[in-house]
Amino acid sequence: MAYNPNKDLKLYYSIGEVAEMFNVNESLLRFWEKEFPVIKPKKNAKGTRQYRKEDLENIRLIYHLVKEKGMTLPGARQKLKDNKEQTIKTFEVVTRLNQIKEELLNIKKELDES
């Protein structure tokens, strides 16, 4: 997943940009928008979706629950409804552990090459 939460350069992202960040189809984002009330992109006068950082964070969490953990949509929706804060904390821990693992693998690779 190419999403970078520290990329705060823009206020709004197009649906194409968001789809590319998460490596999903635009149609999936539109579908999730209907399935998850927490995804509420702003729409301009033409009806073009404009995703904010808050939307990206919610999509990132839904992506994790559905695509990475394999939860059903109703299961993910219920988890967000019942315990969103704990779900976010758990996700952040898992994300950080994966980053540490990747860093350790890179260090090991460098040591092996020297």
LINCORMO-V644851 format. One record per helix or strand of 2 or more residues. SS is the DSSP state (h for helix, s for strand). FROM is the first residue (numbers start at 0). TO is the last residue. Records with the same first field share a line. If there is no record, write none. Layout:
SS: FROM-TO ; FROM-TO
This chain:
h: 14-21 ; 25-34 ; 52-67 ; 72-112
s: 41-42 ; 48-50
